[in-house]
């Protein structure tokens, strides 16, 4: 049988679907019944691969429906698809063209299928995301206080800040309660937090958004998070190595942990000081500490042995 590849452009109200190599294009509504109809239809086609872009959660129900039916589906980063479009000269953009591009991307690139997190991991991830959103709003509202002079507006900002602070505390309590109900999570939490510099927020983010921790190699994990440096060399020119892509929220939390770690963690402090002494910029040394910390955490989860300080 000929291999079938499907691209789906996900919008709030509709799902544009393109199928290769037949060239068939159709639209389904993005609703619970529409998602079920589309999942059943694609299940009947038995496609080699279905590809969607990450759209901030709009694609979640469809992905779950496809996975439940055994359909091979991958959610890809939008930047990958944009770069692919530029490389193939496809610069026009409509919903149908996007679906066709995703189907071509599925056929030509064939991104690897990753396991969809369990329901409990998704629930934890949603709570972690919501806490981050509340914290972001708190920062924005506090910043606005510096530029507002009208007392009525300042009073409104103070009221909103009070409410957001209360919600952050409530979300922390919900996350703690959720963690306490799961023996496996509690064990993983205790292992991760045994490492100096790793606190509860970093731990929750790792558990929710990096389920591969302890399951793959350190190099693979660095690539997933976006901490693997990419070369920029051409001919005799040697460009600066840079990191990009990956899971930005995990990378942000690892940065926070590394900043703390170079003060309280002897291993990270040694790495940082050695690289700075060699003339490396402090930012480069800090990224190296983030990678080192990730490797340490990966080994600890894999071995199920907590951090042991040097003697």
C-alpha positions as CSV (number, residue, x, y, z in Angstrom):
1,X,0.0,0.0,0.0
2,X,1.1,3.6,-0.7
3,X,2.1,5.6,2.3
4,X,-0.3,8.2,3.4
5,X,0.7,11.5,5.1
6,X,-1.7,14.0,6.7
7,X,-1.3,17.6,7.6
8,X,-3.8,19.4,9.8
9,X,-3.9,23.1,10.3
10,X,-5.6,23.7,13.6
11,X,-7.7,26.9,14.2
12,X,-10.1,27.7,17.0
13,X,-13.2,27.0,14.9
14,X,-12.0,24.6,12.2
15,X,-9.5,21.9,11.2
16,X,-8.1,22.1,7.6
17,X,-6.9,18.7,6.5
18,X,-4.6,17.8,3.6
19,X,-3.7,14.3,2.5
20,X,-0.8,13.2,0.4
21,X,-0.3,11.8,-2.1
22,X,-3.9,11.9,-3.1
23,X,-4.1,15.7,-2.8
24,X,-7.4,15.5,-1.0
25,X,-8.3,18.6,1.1
26,X,-11.3,19.0,3.4
27,X,-12.5,20.9,6.5
28,X,-13.9,19.7,9.8
29,X,-15.1,21.8,12.7
30,X,-12.9,22.0,15.7
31,X,-15.5,20.7,18.2
32,X,-15.9,17.5,20.2
33,X,-18.1,15.9,17.6
34,X,-15.9,17.3,14.7
35,X,-12.7,16.0,16.4
36,X,-14.3,12.5,16.8
37,X,-15.4,12.4,13.2
38,X,-12.0,13.4,11.9
39,X,-10.2,11.0,14.2
40,X,-12.4,8.1,13.0
41,X,-11.9,9.1,9.3
42,X,-8.2,9.2,9.6
43,X,-8.1,6.0,11.6
44,X,-9.8,4.4,8.6
45,X,-7.1,5.7,6.3
46,X,-4.4,4.2,8.4
47,X,-1.9,7.0,7.6
48,X,1.8,6.6,8.0
49,X,2.0,9.9,9.9
50,X,-0.2,12.8,10.9
51,X,1.5,16.2,11.6
52,X,0.1,19.3,13.4
53,X,1.6,22.5,14.6
54,X,1.7,23.3,18.3
55,X,-1.1,26.0,18.7
56,X,-1.1,26.7,22.4
57,X,-3.4,23.8,23.3
58,X,-6.1,24.0,20.5
59,X,-4.7,20.8,19.1
60,X,-4.8,18.9,22.3
61,X,-8.2,17.2,22.0
62,X,-7.5,16.1,18.4
63,X,-4.1,14.6,19.4
64,X,-5.6,12.7,22.2
65,X,-8.4,11.4,20.0
66,X,-5.9,10.2,17.3
67,X,-3.7,8.6,19.9
68,X,-6.6,6.7,21.4
69,X,-7.3,5.3,18.0
70,X,-3.7,4.2,17.4
71,X,-3.0,6.9,14.8
72,X,0.7,8.0,14.6
73,X,0.6,11.7,15.2
74,X,3.3,14.3,15.8
75,X,3.0,17.9,17.1
76,X,5.8,20.0,15.7
77,X,7.3,23.4,16.5
78,X,5.9,26.1,14.2
79,X,9.4,27.4,13.5
80,X,10.4,24.0,12.0
81,X,7.6,24.3,9.6
82,X,8.3,27.9,8.7
83,X,11.9,27.0,7.9
84,X,10.8,24.1,5.8
85,X,8.4,26.4,3.9
86,X,11.2,28.9,3.2
87,X,13.5,26.1,2.1
88,X,10.9,24.8,-0.4
89,X,9.9,28.2,-1.6
90,X,6.3,28.0,-0.3
91,X,5.8,31.5,1.0
92,X,2.0,32.0,0.5
93,X,-0.1,31.3,3.6
94,X,-3.7,30.2,3.9
95,X,-5.2,27.6,6.2
96,X,-5.4,25.1,3.3
97,X,-1.9,25.8,2.1
98,X,-0.7,25.4,5.7
99,X,-2.3,22.0,5.8
100,X,-0.8,21.0,2.5
101,X,2.6,22.2,3.7
102,X,2.3,20.1,6.9
103,X,1.4,17.0,4.9
104,X,4.5,17.6,2.7
105,X,6.6,18.2,5.9
106,X,5.3,14.8,7.2
107,X,6.3,13.0,4.0
108,X,9.7,14.6,3.5
109,X,11.0,15.1,7.1
110,X,9.1,12.4,9.0
111,X,9.6,13.8,12.5
112,X,9.8,11.1,15.2
113,X,6.6,10.2,17.1
114,X,6.8,10.9,20.8
115,X,4.7,9.3,23.5
116,X,1.7,11.4,24.7
117,X,1.9,12.1,28.4
118,X,-0.6,10.4,30.7
119,X,-3.7,12.2,31.9
120,X,-2.1,12.9,35.3
121,X,0.9,14.4,33.7
122,X,-1.2,16.6,31.5
123,X,-3.2,17.8,34.6
124,X,0.0,18.6,36.4
125,X,1.2,20.5,33.3
126,X,-2.0,22.5,33.1
127,X,-1.6,23.6,36.7
128,X,2.1,24.5,36.3
129,X,1.2,26.5,33.2
130,X,-1.5,28.3,35.0
131,X,0.8,29.2,37.9
132,X,3.3,30.6,35.4
133,X,0.6,32.7,33.8
134,X,-0.5,34.1,37.2
135,X,3.1,34.9,38.0
136,X,3.6,36.6,34.7
137,X,0.5,38.7,35.3
138,X,1.8,39.7,38.7
139,X,5.0,40.9,37.2
140,X,3.2,43.0,34.6
141,X,0.8,44.5,37.1
142,X,3.6,45.4,39.5
143,X,5.5,47.0,36.6
144,X,2.5,49.1,35.8
145,X,2.4,50.6,39.3
146,X,5.6,52.4,38.4
147,X,4.1,54.4,35.5
148,X,0.6,55.1,36.8
149,X,-0.2,58.2,38.9
150,X,-4.0,58.2,38.9
151,X,-5.1,57.0,42.4
152,X,-8.2,55.1,41.0
153,X,-6.0,53.1,38.7
154,X,-3.4,52.4,41.3
155,X,-6.1,51.2,43.7
156,X,-7.4,48.9,40.9
157,X,-3.9,47.6,40.3
158,X,-3.3,46.9,44.0
159,X,-6.6,45.0,44.2
160,X,-5.7,42.9,41.2
161,X,-2.2,42.2,42.6
162,X,-3.8,41.1,45.9
163,X,-6.1,38.8,44.0
164,X,-3.2,37.4,41.9
165,X,-1.1,36.8,44.9
166,X,-3.9,34.9,46.5
167,X,-4.4,32.8,43.4
168,X,-0.6,32.0,43.3
169,X,-0.8,30.7,46.8
170,X,-3.9,28.7,46.1
171,X,-2.2,27.2,43.0
172,X,0.9,26.3,45.0
173,X,-1.4,24.5,47.5
174,X,-3.2,22.7,44.7
175,X,0.1,21.6,43.1
176,X,1.4,20.4,46.5
177,X,-1.8,18.4,47.1
178,X,-1.6,16.9,43.7
179,X,2.0,15.9,44.3
180,X,1.2,14.3,47.6
181,X,-1.5,12.0,46.1
182,X,1.0,10.3,43.8
183,X,3.7,8.1,45.4
184,X,5.8,8.1,42.2
185,X,5.8,11.8,41.9
186,X,6.7,12.2,45.6
187,X,9.7,10.0,45.1
188,X,10.8,11.8,42.0
189,X,10.3,15.2,43.7
190,X,12.5,14.1,46.7
191,X,15.2,12.9,44.3
192,X,15.2,16.1,42.2
193,X,15.1,18.4,45.2
194,X,18.1,16.6,46.8
195,X,20.3,18.5,44.3
196,X,21.4,21.9,45.7
197,X,19.9,24.7,43.6
198,X,16.8,22.7,42.5
199,X,13.6,24.0,44.2
200,X,9.9,23.1,44.1
201,X,9.1,25.2,41.0
202,X,11.9,23.7,39.0
203,X,10.9,20.3,40.1
204,X,7.3,20.7,39.2
205,X,8.2,22.0,35.7
206,X,10.5,19.1,35.1
207,X,7.9,16.5,36.2
208,X,5.2,18.1,34.1
209,X,7.1,19.1,30.9
210,X,10.1,16.7,30.7
211,X,8.7,13.2,31.2
212,X,11.7,11.9,29.3
213,X,13.9,12.7,32.3
214,X,15.7,9.5,33.3
215,X,14.6,7.7,30.1
216,X,17.0,9.0,27.5
217,X,20.7,9.9,27.4
218,X,22.0,13.3,28.5
219,X,22.7,14.4,25.0
220,X,19.2,13.5,23.8
221,X,17.7,15.4,26.8
222,X,19.9,18.5,26.1
223,X,18.6,18.5,22.5
224,X,15.0,18.2,23.7
225,X,15.3,21.1,26.1
226,X,17.3,23.2,23.6
227,X,20.6,23.2,25.4
228,X,22.6,21.5,22.7
229,X,24.9,24.0,21.0
230,X,24.6,24.3,17.2
231,X,27.6,24.9,15.0
232,X,27.8,28.0,12.7
233,X,30.8,27.1,10.5
234,X,31.4,27.6,6.8
235,X,34.7,27.2,5.1
236,X,37.4,28.7,7.2
237,X,34.9,30.8,9.2
238,X,34.0,29.5,12.7
239,X,30.9,31.0,14.0
240,X,29.7,31.3,17.6
241,X,27.9,28.2,18.9
242,X,24.3,28.9,19.9
243,X,21.4,27.2,21.5
244,X,17.8,27.5,20.3
245,X,14.5,25.7,20.1
246,X,13.4,23.0,22.5
247,X,11.2,23.4,25.5
248,X,11.5,27.1,26.5
249,X,9.8,26.8,29.9
250,X,12.1,24.0,31.0
251,X,15.1,25.9,29.8
252,X,14.0,29.0,31.8
253,X,13.6,27.1,35.0
254,X,17.0,25.4,34.5
255,X,18.5,28.8,34.1
256,X,17.1,29.9,37.4
257,X,18.4,26.7,39.1
258,X,21.8,27.1,37.6
259,X,22.1,30.7,38.8
260,X,21.3,29.5,42.3
261,X,23.4,26.4,41.8
262,X,26.7,28.2,41.1
263,X,26.4,29.6,44.6
264,X,25.2,26.5,46.5
265,X,26.2,23.5,44.4
266,X,29.9,22.7,44.5
267,X,29.8,20.8,41.2
268,X,28.2,23.7,39.3
269,X,30.3,26.3,41.0
270,X,33.5,24.4,39.9
271,X,32.3,24.2,36.3
272,X,31.4,27.9,36.2
273,X,34.6,29.1,37.8
274,X,36.7,26.8,35.6
275,X,35.1,28.1,32.3
276,X,35.3,31.7,33.4
277,X,39.0,31.2,34.2
278,X,39.5,29.9,30.7
279,X,38.1,33.1,29.3
280,X,34.6,31.9,28.5
281,X,31.9,34.6,28.8
282,X,29.8,34.2,31.9
283,X,26.7,33.5,29.8
284,X,28.4,30.6,28.1
285,X,29.6,29.2,31.4
286,X,26.1,29.5,32.8
287,X,24.6,27.5,29.9
288,X,27.3,24.9,30.4
289,X,26.1,24.7,34.1
290,X,22.5,24.2,32.9
291,X,23.6,21.3,30.7
292,X,25.6,19.8,33.6
293,X,22.7,20.2,35.9
294,X,20.4,18.5,33.4
295,X,22.8,15.6,33.1
296,X,23.0,15.2,36.9
297,X,19.2,15.3,37.3
298,X,18.9,12.7,34.5
299,X,21.4,10.4,36.1
300,X,19.7,10.7,39.5
301,X,16.2,9.9,38.2
302,X,17.6,7.0,36.2
303,X,19.5,5.5,39.1
304,X,16.9,6.5,41.7
305,X,19.8,7.5,44.0
306,X,19.6,11.0,45.6
307,X,22.4,13.6,45.4
308,X,25.4,12.8,47.4
309,X,27.7,15.7,48.4
310,X,31.4,15.3,47.9
311,X,33.3,14.5,51.0
